[in-house]
Amino acid sequence: MALNKEWHRSHRMPQKATREQRIKWHAAHAAACGCRVIPESIRPDVEKLLKRRKR
Ligand SMILES: [Zn+2]
């Protein structure tokens, strides 16, 4: 998937993001854009969040 510029413009990662903020950011990012992979260190939490959102 290509970089989703519009999404990135409206979803800036905070300079000092907490772990929770990064998890939320990556969960939203994975659904909107594919320019980055989810870091191993937070991947289980991101996947948990994505699964919870699924209908
Ligand atoms: Zn992206």
mmCIF file of the protein (N, C-alpha, C, O) and its ligand, coordinates in Angstrom:
data_MODEL
# 
_entry.id   MODEL 
# 
loop_
_entity.id 
_entity.type 
_entity.pdbx_number_of_molecules 
1 polymer     1 
2 non-polymer 1 
# 
_entity_poly.entity_id                      1 
_entity_poly.type                           'polypeptide(L)' 
_entity_poly.nstd_linkage                   no 
_entity_poly.nstd_monomer                   no 
_entity_poly.pdbx_seq_one_letter_code       MALNKEWHRSHRMPQKATREQRIKWHAAHAAACGCRVIPESIRPDVEKLLKRRKR 
_entity_poly.pdbx_seq_one_letter_code_can   MALNKEWHRSHRMPQKATREQRIKWHAAHAAACGCRVIPESIRPDVEKLLKRRKR 
_entity_poly.pdbx_strand_id                 A 
# 
loop_
_entity_poly_seq.entity_id 
_entity_poly_seq.num 
_entity_poly_seq.mon_id 
_entity_poly_seq.hetero 
1 1  MET n 
1 2  ALA n 
1 3  LEU n 
1 4  ASN n 
1 5  LYS n 
1 6  GLU n 
1 7  TRP n 
1 8  HIS n 
1 9  ARG n 
1 10 SER n 
1 11 HIS n 
1 12 ARG n 
1 13 MET n 
1 14 PRO n 
1 15 GLN n 
1 16 LYS n 
1 17 ALA n 
1 18 THR n 
1 19 ARG n 
1 20 GLU n 
1 21 GLN n 
1 22 ARG n 
1 23 ILE n 
1 24 LYS n 
1 25 TRP n 
1 26 HIS n 
1 27 ALA n 
1 28 ALA n 
1 29 HIS n 
1 30 ALA n 
1 31 ALA n 
1 32 ALA n 
1 33 CYS n 
1 34 GLY n 
1 35 CYS n 
1 36 ARG n 
1 37 VAL n 
1 38 ILE n 
1 39 PRO n 
1 40 GLU n 
1 41 SER n 
1 42 ILE n 
1 43 ARG n 
1 44 PRO n 
1 45 ASP n 
1 46 VAL n 
1 47 GLU n 
1 48 LYS n 
1 49 LEU n 
1 50 LEU n 
1 51 LYS n 
1 52 ARG n 
1 53 ARG n 
1 54 LYS n 
1 55 ARG n 
# 
loop_
_struct_asym.id 
_struct_asym.entity_id 
A 1 
B 2 
# 
loop_
_chem_comp.id 
_chem_comp.type 
_chem_comp.mon_nstd_flag 
ALA 'L-peptide linking' y 
ARG 'L-peptide linking' y 
ASN 'L-peptide linking' y 
ASP 'L-peptide linking' y 
CYS 'L-peptide linking' y 
GLN 'L-peptide linking' y 
GLU 'L-peptide linking' y 
GLY 'peptide linking'   y 
HIS 'L-peptide linking' y 
ILE 'L-peptide linking' y 
LEU 'L-peptide linking' y 
LYS 'L-peptide linking' y 
MET 'L-peptide linking' y 
PRO 'L-peptide linking' y 
SER 'L-peptide linking' y 
THR 'L-peptide linking' y 
TRP 'L-peptide linking' y 
VAL 'L-peptide linking' y 
ZN  non-polymer         . 
# 
_pdbx_entity_nonpoly.entity_id   2 
_pdbx_entity_nonpoly.name        ? 
_pdbx_entity_nonpoly.comp_id     ZN 
# 
_pdbx_nonpoly_scheme.asym_id         B 
_pdbx_nonpoly_scheme.entity_id       2 
_pdbx_nonpoly_scheme.mon_id          ZN 
_pdbx_nonpoly_scheme.ndb_seq_num     1 
_pdbx_nonpoly_scheme.pdb_seq_num     101 
_pdbx_nonpoly_scheme.auth_seq_num    101 
_pdbx_nonpoly_scheme.pdb_mon_id      ZN 
_pdbx_nonpoly_scheme.auth_mon_id     ZN 
_pdbx_nonpoly_scheme.pdb_strand_id   A 
_pdbx_nonpoly_scheme.pdb_ins_code    . 
# 
loop_
_atom_site.group_PDB 
_atom_site.id 
_atom_site.type_symbol 
_atom_site.label_atom_id 
_atom_site.label_alt_id 
_atom_site.label_comp_id 
_atom_site.label_asym_id 
_atom_site.label_entity_id 
_atom_site.label_seq_id 
_atom_site.pdbx_PDB_ins_code 
_atom_site.Cartn_x 
_atom_site.Cartn_y 
_atom_site.Cartn_z 
_atom_site.occupancy 
_atom_site.B_iso_or_equiv 
_atom_site.pdbx_formal_charge 
_atom_site.auth_seq_id 
_atom_site.auth_comp_id 
_atom_site.auth_asym_id 
_atom_site.auth_atom_id 
_atom_site.pdbx_PDB_model_num 
ATOM   1   N  N  . MET A 1 1  ? 0.852   -1.206 0.000  1.00 0.00 ? 1   MET A N  1 
ATOM   2   C  CA . MET A 1 1  ? 0.000   0.000  0.000  1.00 0.00 ? 1   MET A CA 1 
ATOM   3   C  C  . MET A 1 1  ? 0.883   1.250  0.000  1.00 0.00 ? 1   MET A C  1 
ATOM   4   O  O  . MET A 1 1  ? 1.933   1.280  0.641  1.00 0.00 ? 1   MET A O  1 
ATOM   5   N  N  . ALA A 1 2  ? 0.457   2.242  -0.703 1.00 0.00 ? 2   ALA A N  1 
ATOM   6   C  CA . ALA A 1 2  ? 1.247   3.471  -0.794 1.00 0.00 ? 2   ALA A CA 1 
ATOM   7   C  C  . ALA A 1 2  ? 0.996   4.389  0.404  1.00 0.00 ? 2   ALA A C  1 
ATOM   8   O  O  . ALA A 1 2  ? 0.079   4.187  1.200  1.00 0.00 ? 2   ALA A O  1 
ATOM   9   N  N  . LEU A 1 3  ? 1.834   5.381  0.490  1.00 0.00 ? 3   LEU A N  1 
ATOM   10  C  CA . LEU A 1 3  ? 1.692   6.353  1.566  1.00 0.00 ? 3   LEU A CA 1 
ATOM   11  C  C  . LEU A 1 3  ? 0.406   7.148  1.404  1.00 0.00 ? 3   LEU A C  1 
ATOM   12  O  O  . LEU A 1 3  ? 0.115   7.685  0.335  1.00 0.00 ? 3   LEU A O  1 
ATOM   13  N  N  . ASN A 1 4  ? -0.348  7.210  2.479  1.00 0.00 ? 4   ASN A N  1 
ATOM   14  C  CA . ASN A 1 4  ? -1.597  7.962  2.483  1.00 0.00 ? 4   ASN A CA 1 
ATOM   15  C  C  . ASN A 1 4  ? -1.320  9.369  3.053  1.00 0.00 ? 4   ASN A C  1 
ATOM   16  O  O  . ASN A 1 4  ? -1.386  9.595  4.261  1.00 0.00 ? 4   ASN A O  1 
ATOM   17  N  N  . LYS A 1 5  ? -1.011  10.292 2.148  1.00 0.00 ? 5   LYS A N  1 
ATOM   18  C  CA . LYS A 1 5  ? -0.578  11.633 2.574  1.00 0.00 ? 5   LYS A CA 1 
ATOM   19  C  C  . LYS A 1 5  ? -1.651  12.357 3.367  1.00 0.00 ? 5   LYS A C  1 
ATOM   20  O  O  . LYS A 1 5  ? -1.368  13.006 4.374  1.00 0.00 ? 5   LYS A O  1 
ATOM   21  N  N  . GLU A 1 6  ? -2.879  12.238 2.903  1.00 0.00 ? 6   GLU A N  1 
ATOM   22  C  CA . GLU A 1 6  ? -3.975  12.927 3.584  1.00 0.00 ? 6   GLU A CA 1 
ATOM   23  C  C  . GLU A 1 6  ? -4.107  12.446 5.025  1.00 0.00 ? 6   GLU A C  1 
ATOM   24  O  O  . GLU A 1 6  ? -4.303  13.237 5.948  1.00 0.00 ? 6   GLU A O  1 
ATOM   25  N  N  . TRP A 1 7  ? -3.996  11.157 5.191  1.00 0.00 ? 7   TRP A N  1 
ATOM   26  C  CA . TRP A 1 7  ? -4.123  10.605 6.541  1.00 0.00 ? 7   TRP A CA 1 
ATOM   27  C  C  . TRP A 1 7  ? -2.992  11.116 7.429  1.00 0.00 ? 7   TRP A C  1 
ATOM   28  O  O  . TRP A 1 7  ? -3.216  11.511 8.573  1.00 0.00 ? 7   TRP A O  1 
ATOM   29  N  N  . HIS A 1 8  ? -1.798  11.102 6.899  1.00 0.00 ? 8   HIS A N  1 
ATOM   30  C  CA . HIS A 1 8  ? -0.653  11.528 7.708  1.00 0.00 ? 8   HIS A CA 1 
ATOM   31  C  C  . HIS A 1 8  ? -0.742  13.008 8.068  1.00 0.00 ? 8   HIS A C  1 
ATOM   32  O  O  . HIS A 1 8  ? -0.294  13.421 9.138  1.00 0.00 ? 8   HIS A O  1 
ATOM   33  N  N  . ARG A 1 9  ? -1.312  13.791 7.185  1.00 0.00 ? 9   ARG A N  1 
ATOM   34  C  CA . ARG A 1 9  ? -1.439  15.214 7.468  1.00 0.00 ? 9   ARG A CA 1 
ATOM   35  C  C  . ARG A 1 9  ? -2.357  15.450 8.669  1.00 0.00 ? 9   ARG A C  1 
ATOM   36  O  O  . ARG A 1 9  ? -2.135  16.370 9.457  1.00 0.00 ? 9   ARG A O  1 
ATOM   37  N  N  . SER A 1 10 ? -3.378  14.621 8.801  1.00 0.00 ? 10  SER A N  1 
ATOM   38  C  CA . SER A 1 10 ? -4.329  14.826 9.890  1.00 0.00 ? 10  SER A CA 1 
ATOM   39  C  C  . SER A 1 10 ? -4.051  13.916 11.096 1.00 0.00 ? 10  SER A C  1 
ATOM   40  O  O  . SER A 1 10 ? -4.752  13.997 12.104 1.00 0.00 ? 10  SER A O  1 
ATOM   41  N  N  . HIS A 1 11 ? -3.045  13.061 10.999 1.00 0.00 ? 11  HIS A N  1 
ATOM   42  C  CA . HIS A 1 11 ? -2.701  12.185 12.124 1.00 0.00 ? 11  HIS A CA 1 
ATOM   43  C  C  . HIS A 1 11 ? -1.214  12.264 12.403 1.00 0.00 ? 11  HIS A C  1 
ATOM   44  O  O  . HIS A 1 11 ? -0.447  11.368 12.049 1.00 0.00 ? 11  HIS A O  1 
ATOM   45  N  N  . ARG A 1 12 ? -0.829  13.335 13.034 1.00 0.00 ? 12  ARG A N  1 
ATOM   46  C  CA . ARG A 1 12 ? 0.584   13.489 13.369 1.00 0.00 ? 12  ARG A CA 1 
ATOM   47  C  C  . ARG A 1 12 ? 0.911   12.710 14.639 1.00 0.00 ? 12  ARG A C  1 
ATOM   48  O  O  . ARG A 1 12 ? 0.177   12.762 15.625 1.00 0.00 ? 12  ARG A O  1 
ATOM   49  N  N  . MET A 1 13 ? 2.017   11.996 14.594 1.00 0.00 ? 13  MET A N  1 
ATOM   50  C  CA . MET A 1 13 ? 2.488   11.315 15.797 1.00 0.00 ? 13  MET A CA 1 
ATOM   51  C  C  . MET A 1 13 ? 3.106   12.369 16.717 1.00 0.00 ? 13  MET A C  1 
ATOM   52  O  O  . MET A 1 13 ? 4.002   13.101 16.297 1.00 0.00 ? 13  MET A O  1 
ATOM   53  N  N  . PRO A 1 14 ? 2.640   12.456 17.966 1.00 0.00 ? 14  PRO A N  1 
ATOM   54  C  CA . PRO A 1 14 ? 3.230   13.448 18.886 1.00 0.00 ? 14  PRO A CA 1 
ATOM   55  C  C  . PRO A 1 14 ? 4.729   13.206 19.070 1.00 0.00 ? 14  PRO A C  1 
ATOM   56  O  O  . PRO A 1 14 ? 5.197   12.068 19.032 1.00 0.00 ? 14  PRO A O  1 
ATOM   57  N  N  . GLN A 1 15 ? 5.460   14.281 19.266 1.00 0.00 ? 15  GLN A N  1 
ATOM   58  C  CA . GLN A 1 15 ? 6.912   14.170 19.395 1.00 0.00 ? 15  GLN A CA 1 
ATOM   59  C  C  . GLN A 1 15 ? 7.314   13.251 20.548 1.00 0.00 ? 15  GLN A C  1 
ATOM   60  O  O  . GLN A 1 15 ? 8.236   12.445 20.424 1.00 0.00 ? 15  GLN A O  1 
ATOM   61  N  N  . LYS A 1 16 ? 6.602   13.388 21.679 1.00 0.00 ? 16  LYS A N  1 
ATOM   62  C  CA . LYS A 1 16 ? 6.875   12.507 22.822 1.00 0.00 ? 16  LYS A CA 1 
ATOM   63  C  C  . LYS A 1 16 ? 5.663   11.642 23.089 1.00 0.00 ? 16  LYS A C  1 
ATOM   64  O  O  . LYS A 1 16 ? 5.021   11.760 24.133 1.00 0.00 ? 16  LYS A O  1 
ATOM   65  N  N  . ALA A 1 17 ? 5.356   10.786 22.158 1.00 0.00 ? 17  ALA A N  1 
ATOM   66  C  CA . ALA A 1 17 ? 4.167   9.956  22.284 1.00 0.00 ? 17  ALA A CA 1 
ATOM   67  C  C  . ALA A 1 17 ? 4.360   8.905  23.363 1.00 0.00 ? 17  ALA A C  1 
ATOM   68  O  O  . ALA A 1 17 ? 5.432   8.315  23.501 1.00 0.00 ? 17  ALA A O  1 
ATOM   69  N  N  . THR A 1 18 ? 3.306   8.689  24.115 1.00 0.00 ? 18  THR A N  1 
ATOM   70  C  CA . THR A 1 18 ? 3.332   7.612  25.099 1.00 0.00 ? 18  THR A CA 1 
ATOM   71  C  C  . THR A 1 18 ? 3.116   6.294  24.361 1.00 0.00 ? 18  THR A C  1 
ATOM   72  O  O  . THR A 1 18 ? 2.743   6.273  23.188 1.00 0.00 ? 18  THR A O  1 
ATOM   73  N  N  . ARG A 1 19 ? 3.360   5.196  25.076 1.00 0.00 ? 19  ARG A N  1 
ATOM   74  C  CA . ARG A 1 19 ? 3.144   3.880  24.478 1.00 0.00 ? 19  ARG A CA 1 
ATOM   75  C  C  . ARG A 1 19 ? 1.694   3.744  23.999 1.00 0.00 ? 19  ARG A C  1 
ATOM   76  O  O  . ARG A 1 19 ? 1.430   3.220  22.917 1.00 0.00 ? 19  ARG A O  1 
ATOM   77  N  N  . GLU A 1 20 ? 0.772   4.223  24.819 1.00 0.00 ? 20  GLU A N  1 
ATOM   78  C  CA . GLU A 1 20 ? -0.642  4.116  24.469 1.00 0.00 ? 20  GLU A CA 1 
ATOM   79  C  C  . GLU A 1 20 ? -0.974  4.919  23.212 1.00 0.00 ? 20  GLU A C  1 
ATOM   80  O  O  . GLU A 1 20 ? -1.738  4.473  22.357 1.00 0.00 ? 20  GLU A O  1 
ATOM   81  N  N  . GLN A 1 21 ? -0.384  6.115  23.118 1.00 0.00 ? 21  GLN A N  1 
ATOM   82  C  CA . GLN A 1 21 ? -0.611  6.942  21.932 1.00 0.00 ? 21  GLN A CA 1 
ATOM   83  C  C  . GLN A 1 21 ? -0.061  6.261  20.683 1.00 0.00 ? 21  GLN A C  1 
ATOM   84  O  O  . GLN A 1 21 ? -0.675  6.309  19.617 1.00 0.00 ? 21  GLN A O  1 
ATOM   85  N  N  . ARG A 1 22 ? 1.078   5.640  20.821 1.00 0.00 ? 22  ARG A N  1 
ATOM   86  C  CA . ARG A 1 22 ? 1.673   4.957  19.672 1.00 0.00 ? 22  ARG A CA 1 
ATOM   87  C  C  . ARG A 1 22 ? 0.830   3.767  19.251 1.00 0.00 ? 22  ARG A C  1 
ATOM   88  O  O  . ARG A 1 22 ? 0.670   3.497  18.061 1.00 0.00 ? 22  ARG A O  1 
ATOM   89  N  N  . ILE A 1 23 ? 0.286   3.050  20.245 1.00 0.00 ? 23  ILE A N  1 
ATOM   90  C  CA . ILE A 1 23 ? -0.566  1.907  19.930 1.00 0.00 ? 23  ILE A CA 1 
ATOM   91  C  C  . ILE A 1 23 ? -1.797  2.368  19.150 1.00 0.00 ? 23  ILE A C  1 
ATOM   92  O  O  . ILE A 1 23 ? -2.173  1.770  18.142 1.00 0.00 ? 23  ILE A O  1 
ATOM   93  N  N  . LYS A 1 24 ? -2.416  3.447  19.640 1.00 0.00 ? 24  LYS A N  1 
ATOM   94  C  CA . LYS A 1 24 ? -3.602  3.964  18.957 1.00 0.00 ? 24  LYS A CA 1 
ATOM   95  C  C  . LYS A 1 24 ? -3.257  4.478  17.568 1.00 0.00 ? 24  LYS A C  1 
ATOM   96  O  O  . LYS A 1 24 ? -3.997  4.265  16.608 1.00 0.00 ? 24  LYS A O  1 
ATOM   97  N  N  . TRP A 1 25 ? -2.127  5.155  17.481 1.00 0.00 ? 25  TRP A N  1 
ATOM   98  C  CA . TRP A 1 25 ? -1.701  5.706  16.189 1.00 0.00 ? 25  TRP A CA 1 
ATOM   99  C  C  . TRP A 1 25 ? -1.486  4.574  15.189 1.00 0.00 ? 25  TRP A C  1 
ATOM   100 O  O  . TRP A 1 25 ? -1.954  4.645  14.053 1.00 0.00 ? 25  TRP A O  1 
ATOM   101 N  N  . HIS A 1 26 ? -0.789  3.549  15.609 1.00 0.00 ? 26  HIS A N  1 
ATOM   102 C  CA . HIS A 1 26 ? -0.489  2.452  14.689 1.00 0.00 ? 26  HIS A CA 1 
ATOM   103 C  C  . HIS A 1 26 ? -1.734  1.655  14.326 1.00 0.00 ? 26  HIS A C  1 
ATOM   104 O  O  . HIS A 1 26 ? -1.844  1.151  13.208 1.00 0.00 ? 26  HIS A O  1 
ATOM   105 N  N  . ALA A 1 27 ? -2.668  1.539  15.259 1.00 0.00 ? 27  ALA A N  1 
ATOM   106 C  CA . ALA A 1 27 ? -3.908  0.841  14.945 1.00 0.00 ? 27  ALA A CA 1 
ATOM   107 C  C  . ALA A 1 27 ? -4.674  1.593  13.861 1.00 0.00 ? 27  ALA A C  1 
ATOM   108 O  O  . ALA A 1 27 ? -5.185  0.991  12.916 1.00 0.00 ? 27  ALA A O  1 
ATOM   109 N  N  . ALA A 1 28 ? -4.748  2.912  14.006 1.00 0.00 ? 28  ALA A N  1 
ATOM   110 C  CA . ALA A 1 28 ? -5.429  3.721  12.996 1.00 0.00 ? 28  ALA A CA 1 
ATOM   111 C  C  . ALA A 1 28 ? -4.629  3.718  11.700 1.00 0.00 ? 28  ALA A C  1 
ATOM   112 O  O  . ALA A 1 28 ? -5.191  3.656  10.607 1.00 0.00 ? 28  ALA A O  1 
ATOM   113 N  N  . HIS A 1 29 ? -3.333  3.786  11.838 1.00 0.00 ? 29  HIS A N  1 
ATOM   114 C  CA . HIS A 1 29 ? -2.469  3.833  10.659 1.00 0.00 ? 29  HIS A CA 1 
ATOM   115 C  C  . HIS A 1 29 ? -2.583  2.560  9.824  1.00 0.00 ? 29  HIS A C  1 
ATOM   116 O  O  . HIS A 1 29 ? -2.667  2.615  8.597  1.00 0.00 ? 29  HIS A O  1 
ATOM   117 N  N  . ALA A 1 30 ? -2.585  1.417  10.502 1.00 0.00 ? 30  ALA A N  1 
ATOM   118 C  CA . ALA A 1 30 ? -2.632  0.142  9.784  1.00 0.00 ? 30  ALA A CA 1 
ATOM   119 C  C  . ALA A 1 30 ? -3.889  0.034  8.923  1.00 0.00 ? 30  ALA A C  1 
ATOM   120 O  O  . ALA A 1 30 ? -3.885  -0.629 7.886  1.00 0.00 ? 30  ALA A O  1 
ATOM   121 N  N  . ALA A 1 31 ? -4.966  0.691  9.362  1.00 0.00 ? 31  ALA A N  1 
ATOM   122 C  CA . ALA A 1 31 ? -6.213  0.623  8.613  1.00 0.00 ? 31  ALA A CA 1 
ATOM   123 C  C  . ALA A 1 31 ? -6.235  1.606  7.451  1.00 0.00 ? 31  ALA A C  1 
ATOM   124 O  O  . ALA A 1 31 ? -6.976  1.415  6.486  1.00 0.00 ? 31  ALA A O  1 
ATOM   125 N  N  . ALA A 1 32 ? -5.427  2.654  7.540  1.00 0.00 ? 32  ALA A N  1 
ATOM   126 C  CA . ALA A 1 32 ? -5.507  3.733  6.553  1.00 0.00 ? 32  ALA A CA 1 
ATOM   127 C  C  . ALA A 1 32 ? -4.332  3.756  5.597  1.00 0.00 ? 32  ALA A C  1 
ATOM   128 O  O  . ALA A 1 32 ? -4.451  4.293  4.496  1.00 0.00 ? 32  ALA A O  1 
ATOM   129 N  N  . CYS A 1 33 ? -3.220  3.198  5.981  1.00 0.00 ? 33  CYS A N  1 
ATOM   130 C  CA . CYS A 1 33 ? -1.993  3.391  5.228  1.00 0.00 ? 33  CYS A CA 1 
ATOM   131 C  C  . CYS A 1 33 ? -1.041  2.236  5.505  1.00 0.00 ? 33  CYS A C  1 
ATOM   132 O  O  . CYS A 1 33 ? -1.129  1.591  6.549  1.00 0.00 ? 33  CYS A O  1 
ATOM   133 N  N  . GLY A 1 34 ? -0.148  1.979  4.587  1.00 0.00 ? 34  GLY A N  1 
ATOM   134 C  CA . GLY A 1 34 ? 0.765   0.850  4.756  1.00 0.00 ? 34  GLY A CA 1 
ATOM   135 C  C  . GLY A 1 34 ? 2.224   1.224  4.589  1.00 0.00 ? 34  GLY A C  1 
ATOM   136 O  O  . GLY A 1 34 ? 3.038   0.386  4.201  1.00 0.00 ? 34  GLY A O  1 
ATOM   137 N  N  . CYS A 1 35 ? 2.568   2.474  4.876  1.00 0.00 ? 35  CYS A N  1 
ATOM   138 C  CA . CYS A 1 35 ? 3.927   2.929  4.618  1.00 0.00 ? 35  CYS A CA 1 
ATOM   139 C  C  . CYS A 1 35 ? 4.894   2.467  5.698  1.00 0.00 ? 35  CYS A C  1 
ATOM   140 O  O  . CYS A 1 35 ? 6.106   2.493  5.483  1.00 0.00 ? 35  CYS A O  1 
ATOM   141 N  N  . ARG A 1 36 ? 4.397   2.049  6.841  1.00 0.00 ? 36  ARG A N  1 
ATOM   142 C  CA . ARG A 1 36 ? 5.262   1.632  7.944  1.00 0.00 ? 36  ARG A CA 1 
ATOM   143 C  C  . ARG A 1 36 ? 4.755   0.337  8.534  1.00 0.00 ? 36  ARG A C  1 
ATOM   144 O  O  . ARG A 1 36 ? 3.554   0.066  8.520  1.00 0.00 ? 36  ARG A O  1 
ATOM   145 N  N  . VAL A 1 37 ? 5.666   -0.459 9.050  1.00 0.00 ? 37  VAL A N  1 
ATOM   146 C  CA . VAL A 1 37 ? 5.245   -1.659 9.750  1.00 0.00 ? 37  VAL A CA 1 
ATOM   147 C  C  . VAL A 1 37 ? 5.093   -1.319 11.233 1.00 0.00 ? 37  VAL A C  1 
ATOM   148 O  O  . VAL A 1 37 ? 5.704   -0.377 11.736 1.00 0.00 ? 37  VAL A O  1 
ATOM   149 N  N  . ILE A 1 38 ? 4.269   -2.104 11.914 1.00 0.00 ? 38  ILE A N  1 
ATOM   150 C  CA . ILE A 1 38 ? 4.060   -1.902 13.343 1.00 0.00 ? 38  ILE A CA 1 
ATOM   151 C  C  . ILE A 1 38 ? 5.280   -2.444 14.087 1.00 0.00 ? 38  ILE A C  1 
ATOM   152 O  O  . ILE A 1 38 ? 5.683   -3.583 13.850 1.00 0.00 ? 38  ILE A O  1 
ATOM   153 N  N  . PRO A 1 39 ? 5.874   -1.654 14.978 1.00 0.00 ? 39  PRO A N  1 
ATOM   154 C  CA . PRO A 1 39 ? 7.044   -2.143 15.717 1.00 0.00 ? 39  PRO A CA 1 
ATOM   155 C  C  . PRO A 1 39 ? 6.706   -3.382 16.532 1.00 0.00 ? 39  PRO A C  1 
ATOM   156 O  O  . PRO A 1 39 ? 5.627   -3.480 17.117 1.00 0.00 ? 39  PRO A O  1 
ATOM   157 N  N  . GLU A 1 40 ? 7.641   -4.327 16.563 1.00 0.00 ? 40  GLU A N  1 
ATOM   158 C  CA . GLU A 1 40 ? 7.425   -5.576 17.299 1.00 0.00 ? 40  GLU A CA 1 
ATOM   159 C  C  . GLU A 1 40 ? 7.001   -5.334 18.740 1.00 0.00 ? 40  GLU A C  1 
ATOM   160 O  O  . GLU A 1 40 ? 6.179   -6.069 19.288 1.00 0.00 ? 40  GLU A O  1 
ATOM   161 N  N  . SER A 1 41 ? 7.572   -4.288 19.353 1.00 0.00 ? 41  SER A N  1 
ATOM   162 C  CA . SER A 1 41 ? 7.355   -4.050 20.780 1.00 0.00 ? 41  SER A CA 1 
ATOM   163 C  C  . SER A 1 41 ? 5.909   -3.716 21.119 1.00 0.00 ? 41  SER A C  1 
ATOM   164 O  O  . SER A 1 41 ? 5.464   -3.952 22.242 1.00 0.00 ? 41  SER A O  1 
ATOM   165 N  N  . ILE A 1 42 ? 5.166   -3.165 20.146 1.00 0.00 ? 42  ILE A N  1 
ATOM   166 C  CA . ILE A 1 42 ? 3.774   -2.811 20.448 1.00 0.00 ? 42  ILE A CA 1 
ATOM   167 C  C  . ILE A 1 42 ? 2.774   -3.588 19.594 1.00 0.00 ? 42  ILE A C  1 
ATOM   168 O  O  . ILE A 1 42 ? 1.563   -3.409 19.730 1.00 0.00 ? 42  ILE A O  1 
ATOM   169 N  N  . ARG A 1 43 ? 3.278   -4.441 18.725 1.00 0.00 ? 43  ARG A N  1 
ATOM   170 C  CA . ARG A 1 43 ? 2.378   -5.140 17.794 1.00 0.00 ? 43  ARG A CA 1 
ATOM   171 C  C  . ARG A 1 43 ? 1.249   -5.920 18.464 1.00 0.00 ? 43  ARG A C  1 
ATOM   172 O  O  . ARG A 1 43 ? 0.108   -5.833 18.011 1.00 0.00 ? 43  ARG A O  1 
ATOM   173 N  N  . PRO A 1 44 ? 1.530   -6.690 19.543 1.00 0.00 ? 44  PRO A N  1 
ATOM   174 C  CA . PRO A 1 44 ? 0.417   -7.442 20.162 1.00 0.00 ? 44  PRO A CA 1 
ATOM   175 C  C  . PRO A 1 44 ? -0.698  -6.522 20.642 1.00 0.00 ? 44  PRO A C  1 
ATOM   176 O  O  . PRO A 1 44 ? -1.876  -6.858 20.517 1.00 0.00 ? 44  PRO A O  1 
ATOM   177 N  N  . ASP A 1 45 ? -0.338  -5.365 21.189 1.00 0.00 ? 45  ASP A N  1 
ATOM   178 C  CA . ASP A 1 45 ? -1.360  -4.429 21.679 1.00 0.00 ? 45  ASP A CA 1 
ATOM   179 C  C  . ASP A 1 45 ? -2.117  -3.783 20.532 1.00 0.00 ? 45  ASP A C  1 
ATOM   180 O  O  . ASP A 1 45 ? -3.325  -3.561 20.628 1.00 0.00 ? 45  ASP A O  1 
ATOM   181 N  N  . VAL A 1 46 ? -1.426  -3.485 19.466 1.00 0.00 ? 46  VAL A N  1 
ATOM   182 C  CA . VAL A 1 46 ? -2.087  -2.893 18.300 1.00 0.00 ? 46  VAL A CA 1 
ATOM   183 C  C  . VAL A 1 46 ? -3.081  -3.898 17.713 1.00 0.00 ? 46  VAL A C  1 
ATOM   184 O  O  . VAL A 1 46 ? -4.202  -3.540 17.353 1.00 0.00 ? 46  VAL A O  1 
ATOM   185 N  N  . GLU A 1 47 ? -2.656  -5.148 17.624 1.00 0.00 ? 47  GLU A N  1 
ATOM   186 C  CA . GLU A 1 47 ? -3.544  -6.160 17.050 1.00 0.00 ? 47  GLU A CA 1 
ATOM   187 C  C  . GLU A 1 47 ? -4.760  -6.397 17.933 1.00 0.00 ? 47  GLU A C  1 
ATOM   188 O  O  . GLU A 1 47 ? -5.860  -6.649 17.442 1.00 0.00 ? 47  GLU A O  1 
ATOM   189 N  N  . LYS A 1 48 ? -4.549  -6.314 19.230 1.00 0.00 ? 48  LYS A N  1 
ATOM   190 C  CA . LYS A 1 48 ? -5.669  -6.456 20.167 1.00 0.00 ? 48  LYS A CA 1 
ATOM   191 C  C  . LYS A 1 48 ? -6.700  -5.340 19.910 1.00 0.00 ? 48  LYS A C  1 
ATOM   192 O  O  . LYS A 1 48 ? -7.906  -5.579 19.858 1.00 0.00 ? 48  LYS A O  1 
ATOM   193 N  N  . LEU A 1 49 ? -6.185  -4.138 19.753 1.00 0.00 ? 49  LEU A N  1 
ATOM   194 C  CA . LEU A 1 49 ? -7.046  -2.984 19.518 1.00 0.00 ? 49  LEU A CA 1 
ATOM   195 C  C  . LEU A 1 49 ? -7.801  -3.131 18.194 1.00 0.00 ? 49  LEU A C  1 
ATOM   196 O  O  . LEU A 1 49 ? -8.990  -2.823 18.116 1.00 0.00 ? 49  LEU A O  1 
ATOM   197 N  N  . LEU A 1 50 ? -7.122  -3.591 17.177 1.00 0.00 ? 50  LEU A N  1 
ATOM   198 C  CA . LEU A 1 50 ? -7.751  -3.749 15.870 1.00 0.00 ? 50  LEU A CA 1 
ATOM   199 C  C  . LEU A 1 50 ? -8.836  -4.817 15.931 1.00 0.00 ? 50  LEU A C  1 
ATOM   200 O  O  . LEU A 1 50 ? -9.897  -4.662 15.326 1.00 0.00 ? 50  LEU A O  1 
ATOM   201 N  N  . LYS A 1 51 ? -8.578  -5.890 16.652 1.00 0.00 ? 51  LYS A N  1 
ATOM   202 C  CA . LYS A 1 51 ? -9.552  -6.976 16.741 1.00 0.00 ? 51  LYS A CA 1 
ATOM   203 C  C  . LYS A 1 51 ? -10.807 -6.506 17.470 1.00 0.00 ? 51  LYS A C  1 
ATOM   204 O  O  . LYS A 1 51 ? -11.928 -6.865 17.109 1.00 0.00 ? 51  LYS A O  1 
ATOM   205 N  N  . ARG A 1 52 ? -10.593 -5.695 18.503 1.00 0.00 ? 52  ARG A N  1 
ATOM   206 C  CA . ARG A 1 52 ? -11.718 -5.199 19.293 1.00 0.00 ? 52  ARG A CA 1 
ATOM   207 C  C  . ARG A 1 52 ? -12.626 -4.312 18.452 1.00 0.00 ? 52  ARG A C  1 
ATOM   208 O  O  . ARG A 1 52 ? -13.841 -4.283 18.645 1.00 0.00 ? 52  ARG A O  1 
ATOM   209 N  N  . ARG A 1 53 ? -12.011 -3.584 17.509 1.00 0.00 ? 53  ARG A N  1 
ATOM   210 C  CA . ARG A 1 53 ? -12.797 -2.662 16.682 1.00 0.00 ? 53  ARG A CA 1 
ATOM   211 C  C  . ARG A 1 53 ? -13.580 -3.355 15.578 1.00 0.00 ? 53  ARG A C  1 
ATOM   212 O  O  . ARG A 1 53 ? -14.551 -2.815 15.049 1.00 0.00 ? 53  ARG A O  1 
ATOM   213 N  N  . LYS A 1 54 ? -13.141 -4.555 15.244 1.00 0.00 ? 54  LYS A N  1 
ATOM   214 C  CA . LYS A 1 54 ? -13.763 -5.248 14.131 1.00 0.00 ? 54  LYS A CA 1 
ATOM   215 C  C  . LYS A 1 54 ? -15.212 -5.615 14.459 1.00 0.00 ? 54  LYS A C  1 
ATOM   216 O  O  . LYS A 1 54 ? -15.526 -5.987 15.589 1.00 0.00 ? 54  LYS A O  1 
ATOM   217 N  N  . ARG A 1 55 ? -16.083 -5.508 13.463 1.00 0.00 ? 55  ARG A N  1 
ATOM   218 C  CA . ARG A 1 55 ? -17.479 -5.839 13.678 1.00 0.00 ? 55  ARG A CA 1 
ATOM   219 C  C  . ARG A 1 55 ? -17.766 -7.264 13.245 1.00 0.00 ? 55  ARG A C  1 
ATOM   220 O  O  . ARG A 1 55 ? -18.902 -7.726 13.353 1.00 0.00 ? 55  ARG A O  1 
HETATM 221 ZN ZN . ZN  B 2 .  ? 1.614   5.758  6.609  1.00 0.00 2 101 ZN  A ZN 1 
# 
